Amino acid sequence: MSNSSEDLMCMVEEKIKFGDELMVQLQSVKNIDGVMKLQRKIRQEIEFLKRLQKSKKVKIEQLSCSNLRHLGAMVDCALRPGVVAVCKIFHINDESKLLIDVISEEGKTWTKVIARNPKSLTALSTGKASYGARSILDQAEDYLLCASLYPCMYKPPKVVFEFTSGIEENLANKLKLAGVIVHGDILPDSSATADDDEDDDSWSSDQSDDESHFEQSRENNSAEDISQSIHDHAEIDTLNLDVTAMMAYVSNMTNGHCNYVFQQEVLTQQSAWEAERPVKPVLERLFEGKTLVCCKTAWDDFEKIVNTLGGDMEKKRTAELRDMIKVFPDDYGESDDYPRKNLKVRGHVRLRSKIIFNFGHRIKALTVSANEGFVRAALQQGVTYATFIHESRALTEGKESSAVKILL
């Protein structure tokens, strides 16, 4: 074996070791959405390198096309505080999708990680590349367009391009003018020629569907968490009430009657939760100073449930709630955007929930709901909603006569 071959084999061994180290590092954040996909990408690179190692016929070109440098930069980003997802795919239209490298700040920031040579990036942006190659400016346009389609709390996520190897000043300024936040060393401009670095273009028309980060404030157990959750949504003045939210608001259980053991185990469990974590005060605090709305489907279905299962006090509270809330036609507002219009009704995505949540999105309201299953199922299809999730509470007044009252 020649010295050059020995050197190449050492390089292969080093890259395999680097890949293994990346896999170990990701174990600490394995619960972050998309980390398993990132691990699969790294594993594929390691397997490719091991096949080279086994063949003992390594060429420098084969090593230069390894994507581990870019994946290593993504791992560095994934380990930072505030990251909620990596490697997330969003639909632009029926044919095209976009891979978002890193999502952080509860969905408010999208980051693309670029590890390419700065000169190569400049060359691509000035057209000094093969026909059809997408420059970093093209990719910025893709990111900004996609961000406009998937707002977080009704504002497009901030788009950050992080250049781990730096970026030349002129190209950085063009990105900033386009609306991209640039992170990384700003380098002096040079006369650039296209290199043969790996292409990390994330635009794709055939990538598999995946979950996306969803705009959700989960009801937590501590008063501090609840206060923070309500504070996070203070800027949205309109609340869209789901059927589950209206049921929780008028239920006897949430209005001082949670000291029962019901024949139905689920109701007894909810009563125990209510005694420990009352829902009505949370909703009242959230409702304070807000405009309450719902769509006709939500109100009609809620009213039908109350008329069928509700007791006298629950019906009285329903009448009081009706005076507090404005009911709009289901199709009120502008037409649905592409992602929400094409949300497939299946599993936990029921037609009623799609109507209610889409109504809230069109009028830029915060949808208040206990239907976390719908939110999770929608995000599996890449669809996000601005929501405040509370614990579920059923109507119980009609069940109290057959329940055992707990003496406090």
N, C-alpha and C positions, 0 to 999 in steps of 0.2 A: 504493500500500500504506500502510495506516494505521500510526501509531507502535506501537499495541498489537500489530498483526500482525507488525511488525518485531521487537518484543520476543519474541514467541512463536517466530518463526523462529530467533532467536538462541539461545533456550532449547533448541530442537530440535538445533541445531548443537552446543551444549555437551554435550548428552546423548549424541549420537553420538560425539563426541570422547572422552567419559568411557568409553563402551562399548569403543571401540577401545583405550584405555589398559588396560582390564581384560583384554582379550584378550592384549595384549603381556605384562602381568604374569604371566599364567598359563603362559606359555611356559617359565618357569623351574621349574614343577612339573608339567609336562605328563605325566610318567610316573606321577603319583599316580592311583590308581584313582578313576574318576568325573570327572576333570577335563575329559575330552572332552565329557561330558554338560553340565557347567557351561558350557563354551565354547559349546555349541549353544544353550543358553538365552540367553546373552548375545547371540549372533549373531542370534537371532530378534528380540530387542528392538531391535537395531541396524537390522535390515531393516524392522521396523515403523516406526521413526522416519524412516528414509530414504524410505519411501513417503509419510509425512506431509510430509516436506520437499519431495518432488517435486510433491505435489498443491498446495502453497502454500495449503492451507486447513486451518490448524491451530487446534484449540480447546484451551483450557486443560485441559478434562476429559480429553482424549486424552493429554496430557503427564502428568497426575497419576496415570493408571493404569499408567504405565510401571513395570516391576519392577526397573529398574536399581539403585535404591538398595539393595534387599535383596540383589541379586546382587553388588553392590560390597562389601557387608559380608561375604558369603560368601567372596569372593576374599581379603579381608583375613585371614580365618580360615584359608583354604587355604594361605596363604603362611607360616604359623607352623611352627616346628619340631615334629616328632612327628606330623604329620597323615599318615594312611595311606589315607584315602578321603574322598570327598565325594559328595553326591547319591546315596546308597545306598538301595535299596529293600528292605524286609523284609516278608515275609508275616505277617499276624496270623492269618488263616484263609483259606478258599477265596475269600471275597469281598473282603476288605480288605487293604490294604498300607499301609505307612508309609514316607515318605521321611525318611531321616536326613541332615541337612545336612552335618555334619562328623564324622568318626570319627578319634580320635587315641589316643595311648598304647597302641599295639598292639591296639586294639579295646576298651580298658578305659574309654574316655570317649566318649559321644555328645553332640554339641552341636547345639542348634537356634539358628539366628541369627534374631533378630527386629529389624526396622528400623522398625517402626510407631510412630506417635505414642503416647506413654505414656497420654495421656487416652483415646485410642481403645481402647487395651488394657483400661483400667479399665472403660470403658463396656460393652465386650463381656462382661467377666467378671461384670457386675452385671445382665446381661440387657437392656441398652439398645441392642439391635440387631435387625435383621430376623430373622424366624423361621428357625431352622435354622443360623444363623451359629455357628461353633464358637469358643469363647473360648480364651484362652491356658491356662486351667485344664483345659479339655477336652483340649487338645493335650498338656498335661503328663501327664494320665491315659493318653493313647495311648502316649506315649514310655515311661512307666514300665512299662506292660503289655508293650510290645514288648521292652523291655530284659530283662524277666523271662523271655521266651521264647528269647532269644538270649544266654545267659551267655558271658562270656569267662573262660576258666579256671574255669568253674563259679560265677562270681559275676556278677550282672547288671552291665552297664556303668553307670558313673556318668552321670547325665543332667544336662547343663548347658544352661541357657537363657541365651543372651547377648543382652542388650538394648542395641543400639548407640545408641539414642536415649534410653536410660534407662527406668526403670520406677518407678511410684509405690509407696510404702512398704507400704501395706496389701496390695496384690496380690503384692508380692515376698514378704511374710511368708506368705501363703497358699501360694505355690509352695514355699517352704522347708519348710513343715509337710507338704506332700504328698511331699517327698523329692527335690525338684529343687534343684540348686545354681544360684544366681542370680549372673550376672556383669553388670556395667553399673552406671551411676550410679543410686543409690536417691534418688528425688525425693519431695518433700512431696506428700501427698494433695491432690487438688483435686476440685472438682465437675466430673465428666467428662460429656461428650456424645460420641456416636459420630461419628467423622469419616469422610470418604470416602477414607481411605488405602487403598493396595493391600492385599489380603488375602494373607498368606503362609502360610495354613494348608496343611500338608503332608500331611494325611490324604487318601487317595485310594483308590477302589475300582476304578480302571481304568488305573492307571499301568503301564507296561511293566516286565517283570521285569528284574533287573539283578544284577550281582555284589554280594556283601557282603564286608566284611572278614572274613578267616578267622583263627582262633586257631592260629597256626603258628609254631614256632621252627625256622627253616631251618638245616641244617648248613652252617656257613661254613668257610672254609679255614683261618683262623687259630686257634691254640690259645686266644687271648683271647676270640674270638667263641664258641667251643665252651663255654668255661667260663661265659661270661655266659648262654648258652642254657640250660645245665644249671641254673645258679643261678636263672633265671627260673621254673623249674618245680619248685623244691625243696619248695614247699608241698603238692604233690600226692604222696601216699604210694603210690598204686597205679598200676602201669604195665600197660597192655593191649598185648600183643605181637601185631603183625600177622605174617602169614606171611613177609613180606619181612624183618622184624626177626629172626625166628628163623633164617632162612636165613643172614643176615649173621653171626649169632652163631656158628653151627656150621661155616660154610664153611672148607675148608682154606685158601682164599685169605686169610682174615682171621686165621688161626692159624699164621702163619709160612711160608706157601707161596705167596707172590705173585711169586716170581722165575721166571715162565714166560711164553713166547710161545705162545699157544694157536692152534689152527687157526681158532677162532671169534674174529673181530675184537673183538666186544663183551667177551669175557672178557679178552683182552689189554689192552684199554683199562681195564677195572676193575682189573686187576693193577697197572697203572701208577699208577692213582689210589690203590690200597691202599698201594703202596710210599711214596707221597708223603703220604697222609692215612689212616692206619690207622683202621678203623672199630671194631674190637673193643675197644680201650681206651676209646673214647667210650661204647660201650654198657655196658661194665663199670662205668665211673664213674657213668653214669646209673642203673644197676641198684642201686648200693650203698645199702643200707638201705631198699630199696623192696620192696613186695609185687608179685610178677610174676604176671599172670593172662592168660588168653586164653579165647576161646569155643571150643566144640566144633568148629565149622566151621573155624576157623583151625588148630587142632591137627590135625584129621583130614587137611586138605589139605596141611599142612606135612609130616606124617608120610608121606603118600602120595608126595610129591615126594622125600623123603629115601630111602624104600625103593626108588624107581624109579631115581633119579639119583645118590644119595649113595654115597660110598666108606665103607670100614670105619671110618676115624677120624671121619668126619662122622656116621655112625650112632652111634658111641660118644658123641660130644658131644651128640647128640640125646637119648640116654638120660639123660645128666647134666642136660640142660636140663629134661627131664620131671620130675626130682626137685625142680627149683627153682621150677616153675610150677604154679599151680592152674588147672585147666580147668573151666569152668562151662558150663551149657547156653546155647545161643544166646539164648534169651529170658529169661535171668536178669536180675533187677532190675525196676524199674518199667517200664510201657509207654512206647513211644517218644512224644516230644512231636510236635506238629503238623509243624514244619519237616522233621524227620528221617524221620518216618513217610511223608511225601509226596514224599521225594526220588525223582525218576524215574530208573529204571535205563536208561541210554543212554550211548553213547560210553565215556568213561573211568569212568563210574559203573557198576561191575559189581555184581551181586547179592552176591557173596562179600564185597567190600569194604564194601558198605552194611551187611551183617550184622555185620562185625567192628567197624567204626567206631561203629555205633549201640550195640553192646554196650558199648564203652568209654565212650560218653557216658552211658548209663543208670547205670553204676556209678561215674560221676565219676572215671574214670581218665584218665591221659595215654596216648594211643595212640601207640606207637612204630612207625614205619613208614618205608619208602623210597618209598611210593606217593604221591608228590607230585601225580601226574596226577589221582588220585581227589580229593584235597583241593581242587585248583583247579577241577575240574569240579563238585564239590559247591557251592563258593562261587558258581559261575555261577548256581546255582539258589537262592541265598540261604541255604545251609546251612553252618554252621560247626562245627568240631570242635577240641578241645584235642589238639594233636599235637606230637610231636617227630620231625622229618624227618631221616633220615640218608641217606648215599649207599648206593646199591644194590650188593649183592654176591651173586653166584650161587654155587651149589655147583660145585666145580671138581676135586675129588679124582679123579673118574672120567675126567676129561679130561687128566690130567697125563701119562698114558702116551703120548699122541699129541702132546704139546706139547714145545717146545724149552726146556730149562732154562737160565736165565741164570746164569752163574758170577759170583758177587759177589766 
